Amino acid sequence: MKTLYLECNMGCSGDMLLGALLELLPDPQQWLDRFHQIGLPRVRLEQSTQAKCGIYGTHVSVLIDGSLEETEGSRDHHHHAHHDLGHLSDLIRALAIPDRVKEQALAVYQLLAEAESQVHRTTVEQIHFHEVGSLDAVADVVGVCLLVHMLGVERIVASPVHVGSGQVRCAHGILPVPAPATAHILRDVPIYGGAIRG
């Protein structure tokens, strides 16, 4: 059984996971070329090698209309339209990816919608995604699901998740870390905090 182990002692963002999984492929460029043909509008991924603390790894940048989705400390609201689960489901179902990958990506958004509906005390159908509904987030989710599929992963195991501490600025204002919907998703997952703010 092919098992993927995720070491999450610094959390695990979408671009971190994309970069880590991309390194496991013998030909990352072949995967990037395939991703650019799945039909995700306005999105392009760029791969680069970066060093952190003297350790080299792959970084994946998500470009929307040729520019980075996020800038230092701020978000360009133009790229972050608010989408509901139905819109995102239609977008994902229309992509040229295997059905299993579509199912996994849709399951991610279903989980997010259920967590948000709990926090906002409303129905899944009335949830409007902010940050996770943006095109760069969709690229992260679909990209990771496609990489897991191509790698033939049968089981995923993760370390306890370091959730950081402090606060995060989002569409709903300043929230504690982990944010309420994140805390709901992690309710049965081993987590810990600490002095690292993130």
N, C-alpha and C positions, 0 to 999 in steps of 0.2 A: 504494500500500500504506500503510495507516494504521499509523504506528509510534508506540509509547509509549516515551519516554526517561525513565529513572529516574536522578536524581542522588543517589547514595548516600554522599556524603561525611560524613554524620552517621549512617550506618546507615539502616535503614528498617523501622520497626515496623509491625505490622498497622494500628494506628489512624492512623499517619502516612500510610500508603498509602491507606487508606479516605478520609481527609480530602482528600488531593491529587487522587484520582480523582473524588471527588464534586464538586470544583470545576470539573471539565471538562464536567459535564452542564448543559444549559440550565435544567433544573428539578430541583434536588437533592431537593426535598420529594416530588416524584413518585416518585423512586427509594426514598426512605425509606419512603413509604407502601407501595410494592410489597414492599420487604424485610420489613416487618412482617406481610405476608400469606403468606410462604413456608412457615410452619409450624415455625419454630425455637422450641422451647418456652422460655418464661420470659425471652426476650431482647427488649430494646428498644434501639434506637440513638437517640442525641440528637446533633444537630449544633449547633455554636456557633462563633462567630468569636473567635479569640484572636490576641494579638500576641506575637511573640518577637523581641527586638532591633529593635523598631519595624516589623517586617514582619507584615502581617495574613494569616491563613490560616484554613482550616476545620479544626476539631477534631471528631472523632467519638468520643463516649463510648459504651461498651457497658455497658448496665445489665442486671443479672440480678435478677429479682424486684424491680425498682425501685431497686436500689442498685449503685454502682460495683463492678466485679469486683475491682479492686485498690485497696488503700489505701496511703498513704505508707509505703513500706519494708516492707510485709508483705502476705501473701496470706491470704485467708479460706479455710481448707482445705475448708470445707463446700461451696463452689462448685467446688472443683477435684477432683472425683471422678476416679479413674483409669480410663480407658477404653482398650480395645484397638482394633485396626484394624477388626475385625468390627463392633463396636458403633458406631464413628464412621461406617463405611461404610453401615450400615443407617440411621442418622440422616440422613445426607446424601442417600441414595437416596430417602428418604421426603419430601424437601422439594419444594415446588411451584416448581421452577426448571427451565430448559431442560436437556435431557440433556447438552449440551456443557458447561454450567456444572458439572453433577454430575461429569462426567469430569475436568474440571480440578481441582476441589476434592479428588476422590478421588486424583488423581495427586500432589497436594501431600502428602497424608497417607501415600501409598505411599512417597514419597521420604523423608519423616521416619521412617517405620517401618524402612526399609532402613538408614538412617544409624544409628538407635538399635540395630538388631540387630547391626550391625558393631561398635559401641562396647561393647555388653554381651555380645557373643559368644553370641548366641542366635538363634532364628528370628524372623521377622517376626510370626508368629502369637502368640508369647509376649511381645511387647513391650506394655507398659502405658504409655500416654502420661500424663504428669503435667501440666505447664503447658500444652502444646499440645493436650491433650485436653479442656481446660475449654470451657465454653460460649462464653466470650468469644473464645477462639482460633478456635473453629468459626465464630463470627460474622465474625471478621476474614477467615478463609480464604474462606468462601462469599461474603461481601460483596465482596471484591476480585475474585473470579472472575466474579461477576454484573456488577460495574461494567465489567470488561474486555470482557465479552460485549456489554453494552448500548452501550459506546462504539465497538464494531466494530473493536477493536484486532486487527491481523493479525500484528504483530511487536513484540517487547519488547526494548529495548536498555538496558543499564545501565552506569553508570560503574564503575570499580573500587570495591569495597565497603570502607568504613572499618569495621573490626571492633572498634575500641576497644582497651582494654587492661585489666589488673587482674583482678578476680575477680567471679563472679556467684554468688548464693545461689539454689539450686534444690532440688528434691525429693531429689536425691542428695547434697546438702551444698554446700560451697563449691568451685566449679570455676574453672579459668582461662578468660579470655575470649580468643578464642572457645571456647565449650564444645566438648568432643570431638565430639558429633554435628554441631554447626554446622560445625566445622572439616572434618569428613568431607564434608558437603554442598558446602562451598566449595573442595574440593580442586582443581578445575579452573577456578575463577573468580579473576580478578585481585582481590587484596585487599591492604590495608595496615593497619598499626596506627598508634600515635602516642600523644601525651600525653593525648588526650581519653579519659576513662574512661567507658565506657558499654557 
